[in-house]
Amino acid sequence: MHRLTIIGIVLVVLGLLGFIFPRIALGEERTSIVDLGPLQIEATEQRLVTIPDIAAAAAVGVGTVLIVVGATRRN
């Protein structure tokens, strides 16, 4: 298999995953809200990254083009 075809397949899969899972949680962050001596109140916040639909569509489109170009090239 050509390198372009493999890169194209990876891009198509990542683009489809971007449509299926539009938000990715990167991790949790604990922050102290109240600190009054022995009394402490903490909150946990999740950091989310949103994948734009246009980026997922572009990955699928470019990946498809790379698959076609990689399949038609002959060495």
Long-range contacts (C-beta under 8 A, 24 or more apart in sequence): 1-70, 2-70, 2-71, 2-73, 2-75, 3-70, 4-66, 4-67, 4-69, 4-70, 4-73, 5-66, 5-67, 5-70, 5-71, 6-70, 7-63, 7-66, 7-70, 8-62, 8-63, 8-64, 8-65, 8-66, 8-67, 8-68, 8-69, 8-70, 9-63, 9-67, 10-63, 11-59, 11-60, 11-62, 11-63, 11-66, 12-59, 12-60, 12-63, 12-64, 12-67, 13-63, 14-59, 14-63, 15-56, 15-57, 15-58, 15-59, 15-60, 15-61, 15-63, 16-56, 16-60, 18-51, 18-53, 18-55, 18-56, 18-59, 19-53, 19-56, 21-51, 22-50, 22-51, 22-53, 22-56, 23-48, 23-49, 23-50, 23-51, 24-48, 24-49, 24-51
